[in-house]
């Protein structure tokens, strides 16, 4: 047997015995089932078929030279003599034979119907065997050029095959071609080879075009091969680094036409995932990996979660599926849903299985970010530490960090003073352990500095944040922001403003907006309202410019969501400034601007109450404070303002006012306004020593109060 190897597969051809040059035609004739070895063939064929055979023989004789070169070139290729094979293949006049090959393919592959004797056989048309042999010669020529590193020439040869077959089949490969037809196999091999040649040549845009060529028409590719081409095109679009827009003839879906490489890749990957779901193709983990990347970079985390849920059972274990979904929902901003999934992954139903360390670690992280889940986070973190000691020691630092942060958050929600003190000690203790195990981890140092600042250990906090800034080379806006707050808590407002000015030059665009707002607040603390108003004007102008930029790019959702909270806070700050200087109409206008962004903001209603109170409209002020507390029952400024109003009503309201203030101190033990008003109540009731203690606490806390909350 003679064996032709291409792309790792083999084609078998009958080895011809030593014969005259006409033997090639004879073999082609016998391959069509008309061999003279069949004794009674004359009885089975009519005159029309005899004429067709005669025409085939004549054509085969005329092609002896080219076929002989094709066979000789194949032998040289199989032996690894690529130069020799190339020389042999170059002797074939492919350009001259191409029109005849196109005609032969078109005529020979027409759907055959029972013929009458009156049917006329078209003379001088090649057999499909001859066409297949010549197409194989072109393919092996391309392979030889590839082996010699001449990729562009190889791609051009490969393209000849595709152009020839496409000219014969402008609407795609007809299904009537049998699976054993070598022409179809040669074409399929060329379809798959062409993109890889362009990639090796460095022409990625041509490779994308070649992949699309294989997909735009029905070429009878089997499902496995078709899926391979779709996956290869998707990966090229995702990671190729070139943007190749769809040609106009392919933009047939109207508004749903992919507008970028990533969108086209996502479409292809979704098609592949649907094939996996209906078991048209086998599960391929790479498809899911690519889809995860594509949907992640575009922010489509909820659709990603939907596709994770559609994956058939048995691919992922229950814990892996829950963990994957938790990652998706958390990235989409649904942390509660993510935490519920992690509870399942870490729950009693999985106690018999090996504990899933990533789920405990992720659960500890989510709980550390939400004070309401701090106590649950302590349990997650303890489990992380226990597991890390035996299998993931490099995560010990993270476990201690989350544990310290959760203890700190638990201290701020604790009702009992003794419990609060204990939690604060534990927080610092575990954060120090995290710093030891973390070997200078900047995030751990930042968390330690933040906790010290909250506990009003300002000197220690300052040292930690300076270390953090050095470790991050001043690139973190949050480091500069916390450092400025610590300095402001030391009543060094001018130094804090200098830090912000320096940070504005170093920080990224997004951090600059937060820093600008802090600069304005520092200017207010220095009793510089005009400078503060100008800073807010700049801040609002930057926010508006950023929105307009996204609107121009048609990113409507992003423009709508962009920093709406920061914009609202800027208007609320402006309202407070105007209220302090007595410009109540301007203050009201700013509050209205803030309420247009979020009508149910507790701070906006609180400022509205202050405006009513400034006009001695105490009933309306009380209603506004009540609305604020109905939106957020733990909003401390409204709690304190309500208590202050009750103080103005007289002695009968003092117990209620005291109750409000004690609730405020439960939520914020370091709030100096609450301590000061408690002192006023004690003084009114005649408890002078207690009042003095409260006033002393208020004074000391005010001296160490930052212009904004530390967290």
ZAMARGU-4260 file (C-alpha; in steps of 0.2 Angstrom, whole numbers, plus 5000, padded with zeros to 4 digits):
<rodrens>
0) 5000/5000/5000 | 5005/5018/4997 | 5001/5029/5012 | 4998/5048/5011 | 5000/5057/5028
5) 4992/5074/5031 | 4987/5082/5048 | 4991/5066/5057 | 4978/5055/5047 | 4982/5043/5033
10) 4974/5040/5016 | 4977/5023/5008 | 4979/5020/4990 | 4981/5004/4980 | 4999/5002/4975
15) 5000/5000/4956 | 5009/4985/4949 | 5022/4989/4935 | 5012/4994/4920 | 5012/5006/4905
20) 5009/5024/4907 | 4991/5021/4903 | 4989/5011/4920 | 4984/5027/4929 | 4969/5029/4918
25) 4965/5010/4920 | 4966/5012/4939 | 4955/5027/4939 | 4943/5017/4928 | 4943/5002/4940
30) 4941/5013/4955 | 4924/5019/4948 | 4918/5001/4949 | 4920/4997/4931 | 4936/4986/4932
35) 4939/4973/4918 | 4941/4960/4932 | 4922/4960/4933 | 4918/4947/4920 | 4899/4951/4917
40) 4901/4970/4918 | 4894/4972/4900 | 4877/4965/4905 | 4876/4978/4919 | 4878/4995/4910
45) 4869/5003/4896 | 4877/5012/4881 | 4877/5029/4890 | 4888/5023/4904 | 4900/5015/4891
50) 4901/5032/4883 | 4905/5040/4900 | 4918/5027/4903 | 4927/5030/4887 | 4927/5049/4890
55) 4934/5046/4907 | 4948/5035/4900 | 4953/5048/4887 | 4953/5062/4900 | 4964/5051/4912
60) 4976/5047/4898 | 4978/5066/4896 | 4982/5068/4914 | 4994/5055/4916 | 5009/5067/4917
65) 5001/5077/4931 | 4995/5062/4940 | 5012/5054/4939 | 5020/5070/4947 | 5006/5070/4960
70) 5010/5052/4965 | 5029/5054/4965 | 5027/5070/4975 | 5017/5061/4988 | 5031/5048/4989
75) 5044/5061/4992 | 5034/5070/5005 | 5031/5054/5014 | 5050/5051/5015 | 5052/5068/5022
80) 5061/5075/5006 | 5051/5091/5006 | 5063/5100/4994 | 5062/5086/4982 | 5043/5085/4984
85) 5041/5103/4981 | 5051/5102/4965 | 5040/5088/4959 | 5024/5097/4963 | 5030/5113/4955
90) 5030/5104/4938 | 5011/5102/4939 | 5002/5115/4929 | 4988/5119/4942 | 4984/5136/4935
95) 4980/5128/4918 | 4970/5113/4926 | 4960/5124/4938 | 4946/5128/4926 | 4944/5110/4921
100) 4944/5104/4940 | 4930/5117/4944 | 4920/5110/4929 | 4923/5092/4934 | 4918/5095/4952
105) 4902/5104/4947 | 4897/5091/4934 | 4903/5075/4943 | 4895/5079/4960 | 4877/5083/4953
110) 4864/5073/4961 | 4863/5058/4950 | 4846/5053/4944 | 4841/5038/4933 | 4846/5042/4916
115) 4837/5038/4900 | 4846/5032/4884 | 4844/5049/4877 | 4855/5057/4890 | 4871/5065/4883
120) 4887/5062/4892 | 4898/5078/4893 | 4915/5073/4886 | 4932/5079/4892 | 4927/5080/4910
125) 4939/5074/4923 | 4935/5061/4935 | 4933/5065/4954 | 4948/5053/4957 | 4959/5064/4946
130) 4953/5080/4954 | 4956/5073/4972 | 4973/5067/4967 | 4977/5085/4961 | 4970/5093/4976
135) 4980/5082/4987 | 4996/5087/4977 | 4992/5105/4981 | 4989/5101/4999 | 5005/5092/5000
140) 5014/5106/4991 | 5007/5118/5005 | 5013/5105/5018 | 5030/5105/5011 | 5031/5124/5010
145) 5026/5124/5028 | 5039/5112/5033 | 5052/5123/5024 | 5046/5138/5034 | 5038/5147/5019
150) 5021/5150/5027 | 5015/5164/5016 | 5018/5153/5000 | 5010/5138/5008 | 4994/5148/5013
155) 4993/5154/4995 | 4994/5136/4989 | 4981/5131/5002 | 4969/5145/4996 | 4970/5138/4978
160) 4961/5122/4985 | 4947/5132/4993 | 4945/5144/4979 | 4943/5129/4967 | 4930/5120/4977
165) 4921/5136/4982 | 4920/5141/4963 | 4912/5124/4960 | 4900/5125/4975 | 4896/5144/4978
170) 4883/5139/4991 | 4893/5126/5000 | 4896/5108/4999 | 4881/5097/4994 | 4877/5083/5005
175) 4876/5071/4991 | 4895/5070/4991 | 4899/5053/5000 | 4909/5052/5015 | 4922/5042/5006
180) 4925/5056/4993 | 4943/5061/4994 | 4939/5078/4987 | 4929/5083/5002 | 4942/5077/5014
185) 4956/5087/5005 | 4945/5102/5006 | 4942/5100/5024 | 4960/5098/5027 | 4964/5114/5018
190) 4950/5123/5028 | 4959/5118/5044 | 4977/5121/5038 | 4975/5138/5030 | 4972/5148/5047
195) 4986/5139/5055 | 4998/5144/5041 | 4993/5163/5042 | 4996/5162/5061 | 5013/5155/5058
200) 5016/5169/5046 | 5011/5182/5058 | 4996/5188/5048 | 4982/5186/5062 | 4969/5196/5052
205) 4971/5184/5038 | 4969/5169/5050 | 4953/5176/5057 | 4946/5178/5039 | 4951/5160/5035
210) 4942/5154/5050 | 4927/5164/5045 | 4928/5156/5028 | 4926/5139/5036 | 4910/5144/5045
215) 4900/5155/5034 | 4894/5141/5022 | 4889/5123/5025 | 4905/5113/5020 | 4899/5097/5027
220) 4911/5098/5042 | 4908/5084/5055 | 4902/5091/5072 | 4919/5088/5080 | 4929/5097/5067
225) 4916/5111/5066 | 4917/5114/5084 | 4936/5114/5083 | 4936/5128/5070 | 4923/5138/5081
230) 4933/5136/5096 | 4950/5141/5087 | 4941/5156/5080 | 4934/5161/5097 | 4952/5160/5105
235) 4960/5170/5091 | 4947/5184/5093 | 4949/5184/5112 | 4968/5183/5113 | 4975/5187/5096
240) 4977/5206/5099 | 4970/5212/5083 | 4953/5219/5079 | 4946/5211/5063 | 4928/5218/5059
245) 4915/5208/5051 | 4914/5211/5032 | 4898/5219/5026 | 4891/5203/5018 | 4892/5194/5035
250) 4883/5207/5045 | 4866/5199/5042 | 4859/5200/5060 | 4855/5218/5061 | 4857/5226/5078
255) 4862/5209/5085 | 4877/5208/5073 | 4893/5207/5084 | 4901/5224/5085 | 4918/5218/5091
260) 4930/5203/5092 | 4925/5199/5110 | 4906/5199/5105 | 4909/5188/5091 | 4919/5176/5102
265) 4906/5176/5115 | 4893/5171/5101 | 4904/5157/5095 | 4907/5150/5113 | 4888/5151/5117
270) 4884/5141/5101 | 4897/5128/5107 | 4890/5128/5125 | 4873/5125/5118 | 4880/5110/5108
275) 4887/5103/5124 | 4871/5105/5133 | 4861/5095/5120 | 4876/5083/5119 | 4880/5086/5101
280) 4898/5087/5105 | 4908/5081/5120 | 4911/5092/5136 | 4927/5103/5133 | 4933/5112/5148
285) 4942/5124/5137 | 4926/5131/5130 | 4920/5135/5148 | 4937/5143/5152 | 4936/5154/5137
290) 4918/5159/5140 | 4922/5163/5158 | 4936/5175/5152 | 4925/5183/5139 | 4910/5186/5150
295) 4921/5192/5164 | 4930/5205/5154 | 4914/5212/5148 | 4906/5212/5165 | 4892/5199/5160
300) 4893/5189/5176 | 4875/5185/5178 | 4874/5177/5161 | 4890/5167/5165 | 4881/5161/5181
305) 4866/5155/5170 | 4878/5145/5159 | 4886/5137/5174 | 4869/5132/5180 | 4865/5124/5163
310) 4881/5113/5164 | 4875/5095/5165 | 4878/5086/5182 | 4894/5076/5184 | 4905/5089/5176
315) 4908/5099/5192 | 4905/5092/5209 | 4891/5101/5219 | 4904/5111/5229 | 4913/5117/5214
320) 4897/5122/5205 | 4892/5132/5221 | 4909/5140/5222 | 4909/5145/5204 | 4891/5152/5205
325) 4896/5162/5221 | 4911/5170/5211 | 4899/5175/5197 | 4886/5182/5209 | 4898/5191/5219
330) 4906/5199/5204 | 4889/5204/5198 | 4887/5213/5215 | 4875/5200/5223 | 4885/5196/5238
335) 4871/5190/5248 | 4867/5177/5235 | 4885/5172/5234 | 4886/5170/5253 | 4871/5159/5253
340) 4879/5148/5240 | 4895/5147/5250 | 4885/5142/5266 | 4879/5127/5256 | 4897/5123/5250
345) 4903/5124/5268 | 4887/5117/5276 | 4883/5100/5285 | 4878/5092/5269 | 4896/5092/5263
350) 4903/5087/5280 | 4907/5069/5274 | 4917/5075/5259 | 4934/5084/5259 | 4931/5102/5265
355) 4932/5114/5251 | 4946/5127/5256 | 4942/5140/5243 | 4924/5141/5248 | 4929/5145/5266
360) 4942/5158/5261 | 4929/5166/5249 | 4916/5166/5263 | 4928/5174/5275 | 4932/5188/5263
365) 4914/5192/5259 | 4910/5193/5277 | 4925/5204/5281 | 4917/5216/5268 | 4900/5217/5276
370) 4900/5222/5295 | 4883/5213/5297 | 4891/5196/5293 | 4906/5199/5304 | 4902/5186/5317
375) 4899/5173/5303 | 4915/5179/5296 | 4924/5174/5312 | 4918/5156/5310 | 4924/5156/5292
380) 4941/5163/5296 | 4944/5151/5310 | 4940/5137/5298 | 4952/5144/5285 | 4966/5145/5298
385) 4963/5127/5303 | 4964/5121/5285 | 4978/5132/5280 | 4989/5125/5294 | 4989/5107/5286
390) 4987/5110/5267 | 4989/5129/5262 | 5001/5137/5274 | 5003/5152/5262 | 4985/5156/5265
395) 4988/5158/5284 | 4991/5177/5282 | 4974/5179/5273 | 4965/5169/5286 | 4972/5180/5300
400) 4968/5196/5291 | 4950/5191/5288 | 4948/5186/5306 | 4956/5202/5312 | 4945/5213/5301
405) 4929/5203/5306 | 4933/5205/5324 | 4935/5223/5322 | 4918/5224/5313 | 4910/5214/5326
410) 4917/5226/5339 | 4908/5241/5331 | 4891/5232/5331 | 4893/5225/5349 | 4881/5231/5362
415) 4891/5226/5378 | 4906/5237/5382 | 4916/5222/5388 | 4913/5212/5372 | 4918/5227/5362
420) 4934/5229/5371 | 4938/5210/5369 | 4934/5211/5350 | 4945/5226/5348 | 4960/5217/5356
425) 4957/5201/5346 | 4956/5212/5330 | 4973/5220/5333 | 4981/5203/5339 | 4975/5193/5323
430) 4980/5207/5311 | 4997/5208/5319 | 4998/5189/5316 | 4993/5192/5298 | 5007/5204/5296
435) 5020/5192/5303 | 5014/5178/5292 | 5011/5189/5277 | 5029/5195/5277 | 5025/5213/5273
440) 5009/5211/5263 | 5003/5228/5259 | 4984/5224/5261 | 4987/5217/5279 | 4997/5233/5284
445) 4983/5243/5277 | 4970/5234/5287 | 4981/5235/5303 | 4982/5254/5300 | 4964/5256/5297
450) 4959/5246/5313 | 4971/5257/5324 | 4964/5272/5316 | 4946/5267/5321 | 4952/5263/5338
455) 4960/5281/5338 | 4978/5275/5340 | 4983/5288/5327 | 5002/5287/5329 | 5002/5268/5326
460) 4990/5270/5312 | 5000/5284/5304 | 5016/5273/5305 | 5007/5258/5297 | 4999/5268/5282
465) 5016/5276/5279 | 5023/5258/5277 | 5009/5254/5266 | 5012/5269/5255 | 5030/5265/5253
470) 5026/5247/5249 | 5014/5252/5235 | 5025/5266/5229 | 5011/5279/5232 | 5000/5271/5218
475) 4985/5268/5229 | 4972/5281/5231 | 4965/5273/5247 | 4982/5274/5255 | 4983/5292/5253
480) 4965/5295/5258 | 4967/5286/5274 | 4983/5295/5278 | 4975/5311/5275 | 4961/5306/5287
485) 4973/5301/5300 | 4982/5318/5299 | 4965/5327/5299 | 4961/5317/5315 | 4977/5325/5323
490) 4969/5342/5318 | 4983/5345/5305 | 4970/5350/5291 | 4983/5360/5281 | 4995/5345/5281
495) 4980/5333/5276 | 4976/5345/5261 | 4994/5345/5255 | 4994/5325/5256 | 4978/5326/5245
500) 4986/5338/5232 | 5001/5326/5231 | 4989/5311/5229 | 4979/5319/5215 | 4995/5320/5205
505) 4999/5301/5208 | 4982/5293/5209 | 4972/5286/5194 | 4957/5294/5187 | 4944/5285/5197
510) 4953/5288/5213 | 4955/5307/5209 | 4936/5310/5211 | 4936/5303/5229 | 4952/5313/5233
515) 4944/5329/5226 | 4929/5327/5238 | 4940/5324/5253 | 4950/5340/5248 | 4933/5350/5248
520) 4929/5342/5265 | 4946/5347/5272 | 4943/5365/5266 | 4926/5365/5275 | 4935/5360/5291
525) 4947/5375/5289 | 4932/5386/5287 | 4936/5390/5268 | 4918/5388/5261 | 4922/5397/5245
530) 4937/5386/5241 | 4927/5371/5245 | 4913/5376/5233 | 4925/5378/5219 | 4932/5361/5222
535) 4915/5353/5222 | 4912/5363/5205 | 4927/5354/5198 | 4922/5337/5205 | 4905/5338/5197
540) 4912/5344/5181 | 4923/5329/5180 | 4909/5317/5184 | 4898/5325/5170 | 4912/5325/5158
545) 4915/5306/5161 | 4897/5302/5159 | 4896/5312/5142 | 4911/5302/5136 | 4902/5286/5140
550) 4886/5292/5131 | 4896/5296/5116 | 4902/5278/5116 | 4884/5272/5119 | 4888/5264/5136
555) 4872/5270/5143 | 4871/5258/5157 | 4888/5263/5163 | 4885/5281/5161 | 4869/5280/5172
560) 4878/5270/5185 | 4894/5279/5185 | 4898/5286/5202 | 4880/5292/5206 | 4883/5290/5224
565) 4899/5301/5224 | 4889/5314/5214 | 4875/5313/5226 | 4887/5316/5241 | 4894/5331/5232
570) 4877/5339/5231 | 4873/5335/5249 | 4890/5342/5255 | 4886/5358/5245 | 4869/5359/5254
575) 4877/5358/5271 | 4890/5372/5266 | 4876/5383/5260 | 4865/5379/5276 | 4880/5383/5287
580) 4882/5400/5279 | 4864/5404/5280 | 4860/5402/5261 | 4845/5391/5263 | 4838/5393/5246
585) 4854/5387/5238 | 4855/5373/5251 | 4837/5367/5246 | 4842/5368/5228 | 4857/5356/5231
590) 4846/5344/5241 | 4834/5343/5227 | 4848/5339/5215 | 4854/5325/5227 | 4836/5318/5228
595) 4835/5317/5209 | 4849/5305/5210 | 4842/5295/5224 | 4826/5301/5232 | 4827/5288/5246
600) 4844/5294/5253 | 4843/5296/5272 | 4856/5310/5272 | 4846/5320/5260 | 4831/5319/5271
605) 4842/5323/5286 | 4849/5339/5278 | 4831/5343/5274 | 4826/5342/5292 | 4841/5353/5297
610) 4835/5366/5284 | 4818/5366/5293 | 4826/5367/5310 | 4836/5382/5304 | 4819/5390/5300
615) 4812/5385/5317 | 4800/5373/5308 | 4802/5359/5321 | 4787/5349/5317 | 4793/5348/5298
620) 4810/5345/5304 | 4805/5330/5315 | 4795/5323/5300 | 4811/5324/5289 | 4821/5315/5302
625) 4808/5302/5304 | 4808/5299/5286 | 4827/5297/5286 | 4826/5284/5300 | 4812/5275/5291
630) 4824/5273/5276 | 4839/5268/5287 | 4835/5265/5306 | 4853/5265/5311 | 4857/5282/5302
635) 4867/5290/5317 | 4866/5309/5312 | 4847/5308/5311 | 4846/5299/5328 | 4856/5313/5336
640) 4846/5327/5327 | 4830/5319/5333 | 4837/5319/5351 | 4842/5337/5350 | 4824/5342/5344
645) 4817/5332/5359 | 4829/5342/5370 | 4822/5358/5364 | 4804/5352/5369 | 4808/5351/5387
650) 4810/5340/5402 | 4797/5328/5398 | 4806/5322/5383 | 4823/5320/5391 | 4821/5301/5394
655) 4817/5298/5375 | 4831/5309/5370 | 4843/5299/5381 | 4837/5283/5373 | 4840/5290/5356
660) 4858/5295/5361 | 4862/5279/5369 | 4857/5270/5353 | 4868/5282/5343 | 4883/5277/5355
665) 4879/5259/5353 | 4881/5261/5334 | 4896/5274/5335 | 4904/5274/5352 | 4916/5287/5346
670) 4903/5300/5341 | 4907/5316/5350 | 4891/5324/5346 | 4881/5310/5355 | 4892/5312/5371
675) 4890/5331/5371 | 4871/5329/5370 | 4871/5316/5384 | 4881/5329/5394 | 4868/5342/5391
680) 4854/5330/5397 | 4864/5325/5413 | 4867/5344/5416 | 4848/5348/5414 | 4844/5334/5426
685) 4857/5340/5439 | 4870/5326/5437 | 4884/5338/5436 | 4898/5325/5438 | 4891/5314/5425
690) 4889/5329/5414 | 4907/5333/5416 | 4912/5316/5412 | 4902/5316/5396 | 4908/5333/5391
695) 4926/5327/5394 | 4923/5312/5383 | 4916/5323/5369 | 4930/5335/5370 | 4944/5321/5368
700) 4934/5312/5355 | 4932/5328/5345 | 4951/5331/5346 | 4954/5314/5337 | 4939/5314/5325
705) 4943/5314/5306 | 4934/5325/5294 | 4926/5309/5287 | 4924/5292/5294 | 4939/5280/5292
710) 4928/5267/5284
</rodrens>
